[in-house]
Structures are given as structure tokens and as C-alpha cells.
Amino acid sequence: MTKVMNNFMKETIVCLVLPNNTCGGMERVMIEIANYLSLIDNIQVHLVLYENDNFYFIDKKVIIHLPSKKKTKRKILLLFKYFWYLRNTFKKVKPYSILSFGETYNSFCILSNWGLGNRIFVSDRSRPDKDWGRFHNLLRKFTYKMATGIIAQTNYAATFICNEIKKTNIFVIGNPIRTIKTENINREHVILYVGRLIKSKRVDLLLRYFSKCQYGDWKLLIVGDGDEVEVLKEIAETLGISKAVSFEGKQSNVDYYYNRSSIFAFTSISEGFPNVLGEALSAGIPCVSFDCIAGPSDLIKDGENGFLIPVEDENTFVEKLNLLISDKKLRDKMSVKAQEISVANSNSTICQLFKKILIE
């Protein structure tokens, strides 16, 4: 009986491997998983980092590992250093499960665990069909077959990995979506975009589409920063819409903009999992988005909480924006449906799914 009780009370050790605790969606999700698991009795969480910018809060119960600070400029020596750092950490900690995030790091993590017998799960955090170069693409095909399981963010990603890697033990778990408080808010005639201002987000198309809408007193607010900001301001000026468009820059309190807005517009042509789209839905904002690879179709139910538009289909995008601009009852109806996403993809729900894979 005593032996049974000792086994029952024994801690389950989990290693979570992340390149850096820095600003980013991948980093936020991994830290949330670490903090969630650390609060559960009989689970010991080890966070294995290559670097630590201390961006996200890490619970004090999480045991953090970092390599020695001795640096080398030779890339091959750095790779060997990280290989032995990971392998020695796994040998010392003896985890029941390992979870690694990051395409260029996952293969390396699997190789470091080779022959140690630890269960290891890896998860790609960008678009699944991204070309990482011939060497890494081949390495990925070889190493991913050795993983206990692969965690995909979207159904499209799961199908792609299954066909590409020829592995069937694939789980689909989206990103946790923040629950955004929407009590006592006053929606304004605002169309919102939140995200980086880079070429793949195609904010230039959003500006063009907005210029062709019957927008009247409506405003387009663009929250975010990036290399394209000055170019986009020139486009707005050329289109004659600069007075109706406001570039808000990078903002720490994005919820303020979610709670002001009545429509969310998203023209990205490439995604892994669009966190901002999930946040907009959580805030009760109907979304109009390109049906790009991958992510929007996992969040938007076309015609219920927003509209999915074929990539670069200008006429349909403008048509749906005009429809939402002119129909408040439709916006209100879609708003109710939109907020359901925060329940299905809540932080606790997503973390429980990871726990089930890693522990049970």
C-alpha cells in the first residue's frame, strides 16, 4: 500500500523547450503552458531556454535552464554547444515528456533526445508549407518521424504534415485566445486592423478596398508598426483617404481599440495561426478576412461570425465590408457568435489539451 502511495505522489517531470523568452506569439503560448502546468500538483515543469529576454512572466515554480554564457562566433561550434546542452539537460532531468516549439529548433531538439527514450512532441508555429531551405526541409522530414507526436495549430497544417512527413500521430491544438472584457463599451464606426506592417500582411490591399467602400463617417484604424508604414501612409494619401485612415503605431493597450471597433479587417496572405483574428472575435467584432493558409478558416465560420474571402478577391471583400457597414443588426448578430471563440480557445481549454498529451 505504501509503495502504491509513493508512486501516486511521485512528480511527473515535463521539459518545455523554447529558443527565447522574448516578445512573440510562440513564446507567449509556451510560457502560458509552463505557468499552467506548474500550478498543478505532482507536475514539475522545466523550461529549457537557449536565451532569456525575460519578456513574459514565468511562475517561480517553473525551473529555468540556460546554457553557459561562454560565446562562440563559429556557427558549427554553437550548434554542438546547444546539442550537448540539451542532451545533458535531458539526461539530468529525466523528463516523462518533452515539448519543443519552433521549426528550426525542433529537429535539433529531437536529435538531442536520440537514444534517451524520452517522449518528445514538437510543434511548428508558422505556416506549414514554409520553405526553410533544402537542408532543413530534409532534416525535418527525417527527424519528425522520430517524434512521439506532432502538434499542429490548424487542420490545414495537420493535413500538410501528414502528407509531407508521412506521420499520423498528429494533434490539432490552436493558440489560446485571450478573453477580452466587453462590458459597458461603446462601439464606434471603426474598421480595425491590428498586426505588423510588413508585405505579407498586404495592408496596401486593405487601404485600396477601404477606398472603394461607401464608408461615410467610418474610420480605418491601423494598429501596429513595421517596415511598410511610410509606404502605406503614401498609399493612403494617393488614394485620397488619409483623413479617414489613422496609423496608430504599436500599442500596448490593444483592448482599447478592440472595444472601440465594429468591424475587423484582415488581408494577410500567409499565417501560422492569426492570434489577432482570434482576439478580435473574442472582443465580439465581426471579421472580414482572406481565407489564407492557414488559420482564418479554423476561427471564422463564414456568414456566422464573419466572412472568409478568397485571397485578393477585391470585389467580394469590398462587398462584405459594405454589408457590415450598412447593417448594424447583422453586426450585432455576428458579434454574439464571435465571442463564442473565446470559450472554445480559452487559455485553460488549450492548456488542458497540452496537458492531456504531455501527461496522460
C-alpha positions as CSV (number, residue, x, y, z in Angstrom):
1,M,0.0,0.0,0.0
2,T,2.9,2.4,0.9
3,K,4.6,1.6,-2.4
4,V,1.4,2.4,-4.3
5,M,1.0,5.7,-2.5
6,N,4.6,6.7,-3.2
7,N,4.2,6.0,-6.9
8,F,0.9,8.0,-6.8
9,M,2.6,11.0,-5.2
10,K,5.7,10.9,-7.5
11,E,6.0,14.1,-9.6
12,T,5.7,13.9,-13.4
13,I,8.5,15.8,-15.0
14,V,8.0,17.8,-18.1
15,C,10.6,19.7,-20.2
16,L,9.4,22.6,-22.4
17,V,12.0,23.8,-24.9
18,L,11.9,27.3,-26.3
19,P,14.5,29.4,-28.1
20,N,14.0,32.5,-26.0
21,N,11.5,34.2,-23.6
22,T,11.1,37.2,-25.9
23,C,8.1,39.0,-27.4
24,G,6.1,36.8,-29.8
25,G,3.1,34.6,-30.1
26,M,5.0,31.3,-29.9
27,E,6.8,32.4,-26.8
28,R,3.6,33.6,-25.2
29,V,1.8,30.3,-25.7
30,M,4.8,28.2,-24.3
31,I,5.1,30.4,-21.2
32,E,1.3,30.1,-20.6
33,I,1.6,26.3,-20.8
34,A,4.5,26.3,-18.4
35,N,2.7,28.5,-15.9
36,Y,-0.5,26.5,-16.2
37,L,1.3,23.1,-15.6
38,S,3.4,24.5,-12.7
39,L,0.2,25.1,-10.7
40,I,-0.9,21.5,-10.9
41,D,0.2,19.2,-8.0
42,N,2.7,16.5,-8.8
43,I,3.9,18.1,-12.1
44,Q,7.4,19.5,-12.2
45,V,8.0,21.9,-15.1
46,H,11.4,22.6,-16.5
47,L,11.7,25.4,-19.1
48,V,14.8,24.9,-21.3
49,L,15.8,28.1,-23.0
50,Y,18.7,29.0,-25.3
51,E,18.3,32.7,-24.3
52,N,16.2,34.6,-21.9
53,D,15.0,38.2,-22.6
54,N,12.6,37.9,-19.5
55,F,9.7,39.3,-21.6
56,Y,6.8,37.2,-20.2
57,F,6.2,36.4,-16.6
58,I,7.3,33.0,-15.5
59,D,5.9,31.4,-12.4
60,K,8.5,30.9,-9.7
61,K,7.6,27.1,-9.6
62,V,9.0,26.7,-13.1
63,I,12.6,25.6,-13.1
64,I,14.5,27.5,-15.8
65,H,17.6,26.1,-17.6
66,L,20.1,28.2,-19.6
67,P,23.3,27.3,-21.4
68,S,26.7,28.7,-20.2
69,K,27.3,32.3,-21.2
70,K,30.5,31.4,-23.0
71,K,30.0,32.6,-26.5
72,T,31.5,31.5,-29.8
73,K,31.3,33.1,-33.3
74,R,31.6,29.8,-35.1
75,K,28.1,28.5,-36.0
76,I,29.2,24.8,-36.1
77,L,30.6,25.1,-32.6
78,L,27.5,26.9,-31.4
79,L,25.3,24.1,-32.7
80,F,27.4,21.5,-30.9
81,K,27.2,23.6,-27.7
82,Y,23.4,23.7,-27.9
83,F,23.3,20.0,-28.8
84,W,25.2,18.9,-25.7
85,Y,23.4,21.5,-23.5
86,L,20.0,20.0,-24.5
87,R,21.2,16.4,-24.3
88,N,22.9,16.8,-20.9
89,T,19.8,18.7,-19.5
90,F,17.5,15.8,-20.7
91,K,19.8,13.2,-19.1
92,K,19.9,15.1,-15.8
93,V,16.2,16.0,-15.6
94,K,14.9,12.6,-17.0
95,P,11.5,14.0,-18.2
96,Y,8.4,12.0,-18.8
97,S,7.7,14.2,-21.8
98,I,9.4,17.0,-23.8
99,L,7.6,19.7,-25.8
100,S,9.6,21.8,-28.3
101,F,8.4,24.9,-30.2
102,G,10.0,26.4,-33.3
103,E,10.6,24.9,-36.7
104,T,14.4,25.5,-36.9
105,Y,14.8,24.2,-33.3
106,N,12.5,21.2,-33.3
107,S,14.7,18.9,-35.4
108,F,17.7,19.9,-33.3
109,C,15.8,19.0,-30.1
110,I,14.7,15.6,-31.4
111,L,18.4,14.8,-32.3
112,S,19.5,15.8,-28.8
113,N,17.0,13.3,-27.4
114,W,18.0,10.5,-29.7
115,G,18.5,7.3,-27.7
116,L,17.4,8.7,-24.4
117,G,13.9,7.2,-24.5
118,N,12.0,10.3,-23.5
119,R,8.7,11.0,-25.1
120,I,9.1,14.1,-27.3
121,F,6.4,16.3,-29.0
122,V,7.2,19.1,-31.4
123,S,5.1,21.9,-32.8
124,D,5.6,24.2,-35.8
125,R,4.4,27.7,-35.1
126,S,4.3,29.3,-38.6
127,R,2.7,28.4,-41.9
128,P,3.2,24.7,-42.5
129,D,4.3,24.9,-46.1
130,K,7.1,27.5,-45.5
131,D,10.3,26.7,-47.3
132,W,13.1,26.6,-44.7
133,G,15.8,25.6,-47.2
134,R,16.8,22.3,-48.7
135,F,18.9,21.1,-45.7
136,H,16.4,21.9,-43.0
137,N,13.5,20.6,-45.1
138,L,15.2,17.2,-45.4
139,L,16.3,17.2,-41.8
140,R,12.7,18.0,-40.7
141,K,11.3,15.1,-42.8
142,F,13.9,12.7,-41.1
143,T,13.7,13.8,-37.5
144,Y,9.9,14.5,-37.3
145,K,9.3,10.8,-37.9
146,M,11.2,10.1,-34.7
147,A,8.9,12.3,-32.6
148,T,6.3,10.7,-30.3
149,G,3.8,13.2,-31.8
150,I,3.4,16.4,-33.7
151,I,1.1,19.2,-32.6
152,A,-0.3,21.3,-35.5
153,Q,-2.1,24.7,-34.9
154,T,-4.7,24.2,-37.7
155,N,-6.4,21.5,-39.6
156,Y,-4.7,22.5,-42.8
157,A,-1.3,22.2,-41.0
158,A,-2.2,18.7,-39.8
159,T,-3.1,17.6,-43.3
160,F,0.1,19.1,-44.8
161,I,2.3,17.5,-42.1
162,C,0.6,14.1,-42.6
163,N,1.2,14.2,-46.3
164,E,4.7,15.7,-46.1
165,I,6.2,13.7,-43.1
166,K,4.1,10.6,-43.6
167,K,3.3,10.6,-39.9
168,T,-0.2,10.0,-38.5
169,N,0.2,10.8,-34.8
170,I,-0.7,14.4,-35.2
171,F,-2.8,16.6,-32.8
172,V,-4.5,19.8,-33.7
173,I,-4.4,22.5,-30.9
174,G,-4.9,26.1,-31.7
175,N,-3.4,29.0,-29.8
176,P,-5.1,30.2,-26.6
177,I,-7.2,33.3,-27.2
178,R,-7.4,36.0,-24.6
179,T,-10.8,36.7,-23.1
180,I,-11.3,40.4,-23.7
181,K,-13.7,42.3,-21.4
182,T,-16.5,43.9,-23.3
183,E,-18.8,45.3,-20.6
184,N,-20.1,48.9,-21.0
185,I,-18.4,49.5,-24.3
186,N,-19.4,51.9,-27.0
187,R,-18.8,50.7,-30.5
188,E,-17.8,53.4,-32.9
189,H,-17.9,53.5,-36.7
190,V,-14.4,52.0,-36.9
191,I,-12.9,49.3,-39.0
192,L,-9.8,47.9,-37.3
193,Y,-6.6,46.2,-38.4
194,V,-4.0,45.0,-35.8
195,G,-0.7,43.5,-36.8
196,R,2.7,44.1,-38.2
197,L,3.0,46.3,-41.2
198,I,5.0,44.0,-43.5
199,K,4.5,42.9,-47.1
200,S,2.8,39.5,-46.3
201,K,0.1,41.3,-44.3
202,R,-1.0,43.2,-47.5
203,V,-2.3,46.2,-45.7
204,D,-1.9,48.0,-49.0
205,L,-4.9,46.0,-50.3
206,L,-6.9,46.9,-47.2
207,L,-6.3,50.5,-47.9
208,R,-7.4,50.1,-51.5
209,Y,-10.5,48.1,-50.5
210,F,-11.5,50.7,-47.9
211,S,-11.2,53.5,-50.5
212,K,-13.8,51.7,-52.6
213,C,-16.3,51.3,-49.8
214,Q,-19.2,53.6,-49.0
215,Y,-17.6,54.4,-45.7
216,G,-19.2,57.8,-45.0
217,D,-18.2,58.7,-41.4
218,W,-16.4,55.4,-40.8
219,K,-12.7,55.4,-40.0
220,L,-10.0,52.8,-40.6
221,L,-7.6,52.4,-37.7
222,I,-4.3,50.6,-38.3
223,V,-2.6,49.5,-35.1
224,G,1.0,48.2,-35.5
225,D,4.4,49.1,-36.8
226,G,6.8,47.7,-39.4
227,D,8.9,48.3,-42.5
228,E,5.9,49.3,-44.7
229,V,4.5,52.1,-42.5
230,E,5.7,55.0,-44.6
231,V,4.8,53.3,-47.9
232,L,1.3,52.7,-46.6
233,K,0.9,56.3,-45.5
234,E,1.8,57.4,-49.0
235,I,-0.7,54.9,-50.5
236,A,-3.5,56.3,-48.2
237,E,-2.6,59.8,-49.4
238,T,-2.6,58.8,-53.1
239,L,-6.0,57.1,-52.7
240,G,-7.4,60.2,-51.1
241,I,-8.4,58.5,-47.8
242,S,-5.7,59.9,-45.5
243,K,-8.3,61.8,-43.4
244,A,-10.3,58.6,-42.8
245,V,-7.3,56.5,-42.0
246,S,-5.3,56.7,-38.8
247,F,-2.0,54.9,-38.3
248,E,-1.9,54.4,-34.5
249,G,1.6,52.7,-34.3
250,K,2.5,49.9,-31.9
251,Q,0.2,49.9,-28.8
252,S,0.4,48.1,-25.5
253,N,-3.3,48.5,-24.7
254,V,-4.8,46.9,-27.8
255,D,-8.0,46.1,-26.0
256,Y,-8.9,49.8,-26.1
257,Y,-9.0,49.6,-29.9
258,Y,-10.9,46.3,-29.9
259,N,-13.6,47.8,-27.7
260,R,-14.0,50.8,-30.0
261,S,-14.3,48.9,-33.2
262,S,-17.3,47.5,-35.1
263,I,-15.5,45.5,-37.8
264,F,-12.1,43.8,-38.0
265,A,-10.4,43.5,-41.5
266,F,-7.6,41.1,-42.2
267,T,-5.8,40.9,-45.5
268,S,-2.8,38.7,-44.6
269,I,-1.9,36.2,-47.3
270,S,0.2,34.0,-45.0
271,E,-0.4,32.9,-41.4
272,G,0.5,30.2,-39.0
273,F,-2.2,31.0,-36.5
274,P,-3.6,34.6,-36.6
275,N,-3.8,35.5,-32.9
276,V,-5.2,39.0,-33.6
277,L,-8.1,37.4,-35.5
278,G,-8.9,35.3,-32.5
279,E,-8.6,38.3,-30.2
280,A,-10.9,40.4,-32.4
281,L,-13.6,37.6,-32.4
282,S,-13.1,37.3,-28.6
283,A,-13.9,41.0,-28.3
284,G,-17.1,40.4,-30.3
285,I,-16.0,42.0,-33.6
286,P,-17.3,40.5,-36.8
287,C,-14.3,39.8,-39.0
288,V,-13.7,40.0,-42.8
289,S,-10.6,38.0,-43.7
290,F,-8.8,36.4,-46.5
291,D,-9.1,32.7,-46.4
292,C,-5.3,32.3,-46.5
293,I,-3.0,29.5,-45.4
294,A,-3.5,28.8,-42.6
295,G,-5.7,29.7,-39.6
296,P,-8.7,32.0,-40.6
297,S,-10.9,29.1,-41.6
298,D,-10.3,27.5,-38.2
299,L,-11.6,30.6,-36.5
300,I,-14.2,32.2,-38.8
301,K,-17.5,30.4,-39.6
302,D,-18.3,32.1,-42.9
303,G,-21.6,34.1,-42.6
304,E,-21.9,33.5,-38.8
305,N,-19.2,35.4,-37.0
306,G,-17.6,37.0,-40.1
307,F,-16.7,36.4,-43.7
308,L,-14.0,34.4,-45.4
309,I,-12.8,35.9,-48.6
310,P,-10.8,34.2,-51.4
311,V,-7.3,35.7,-51.3
312,E,-7.1,39.0,-53.2
313,D,-10.7,38.9,-54.2
314,E,-11.3,42.6,-54.2
315,N,-15.0,42.7,-55.2
316,T,-16.1,40.2,-52.5
317,F,-14.0,41.9,-49.8
318,V,-15.5,45.3,-50.6
319,E,-19.0,43.8,-50.8
320,K,-18.8,42.3,-47.4
321,L,-17.3,45.4,-45.8
322,N,-20.1,47.5,-47.2
323,L,-22.7,44.9,-46.0
324,L,-21.4,45.2,-42.4
325,I,-21.0,49.0,-42.6
326,S,-24.7,49.3,-43.6
327,D,-26.3,46.6,-41.4
328,K,-26.0,47.1,-37.6
329,K,-28.4,44.2,-36.9
330,L,-26.1,41.9,-38.8
331,R,-23.0,43.3,-36.9
332,D,-24.8,42.7,-33.6
333,K,-25.8,39.2,-34.5
334,M,-22.3,38.2,-35.6
335,S,-20.9,39.9,-32.5
336,V,-22.7,37.4,-30.3
337,K,-21.4,34.4,-32.4
338,A,-17.9,35.9,-32.5
339,Q,-17.4,35.8,-28.7
340,E,-18.0,32.0,-28.6
341,I,-14.5,31.6,-29.9
342,S,-13.1,32.7,-26.5
343,V,-14.7,29.7,-24.8
344,A,-13.5,27.1,-27.3
345,N,-10.0,28.5,-27.4
346,S,-9.6,29.8,-23.8
347,N,-6.3,29.7,-22.1
348,S,-7.4,26.9,-19.7
349,T,-9.0,24.9,-22.5
350,I,-5.9,24.9,-24.7
351,C,-3.5,24.3,-21.8
352,Q,-5.7,21.3,-20.7
353,L,-5.3,19.8,-24.2
354,F,-1.5,20.2,-24.0
355,K,-1.6,18.6,-20.5
356,K,-3.6,15.7,-21.8
357,I,-0.9,14.9,-24.4
358,L,2.1,15.5,-22.2
359,I,1.0,13.9,-19.0
360,E,-1.8,11.3,-19.7
